[in-house]
Every structure is written in structure tokens, then in C-alpha cells.
């Protein structure tokens, strides 16, 4: 049990670093007006934070990122339907 919890914690830290990189790229994409790349970059960012919030039962963080994920999925679907 202890080994699996340590392995999960190591994976979580890697995901958080990856989310940081995605967040930086998402911000750059927003500043540069690289629509629709902002949505494609931000969706995995939100999904990572949903996963991390579920690990620690941070309900508010989880629900905020679920809302943003739904909005990004809507935006991506709308983009593909209209283009």
C-alpha cells in the first residue's frame, strides 16, 4: 500500500509540472491570439487539475476545473462544427 501511494504521489508531481507548462503555453496562446489553440492547450490543463483535486478531495478546485473543462469541450466542438 505504501509503495503505491508513493508511486501515485510521484506521478502527481510530474502531472503538476506538465500542467504548469501547459498553463504557460495557454497564456502565450491567449496573448498571441492563437485561437483555437488556447482551448486545445487549456483542456488538458483542467483535466490534470481535476485528477489532482480528486486525489486530495479538494472539492472546490475539482468543480471549478470541471466547469472550465465543459466550456472548453463546448468551444472545441463548436469550432469543429463551424469550421
Secondary structure, DSSP 4 states (H G I P E B T S, - for coil): -HHHHHHHHHHHHHHHHHHHHHHHHHHHHHHTT-TTHHHHHHHHHHHHHHHHHHHHT-HHHHHHHHHHHHHHHHHHHHHHHH-
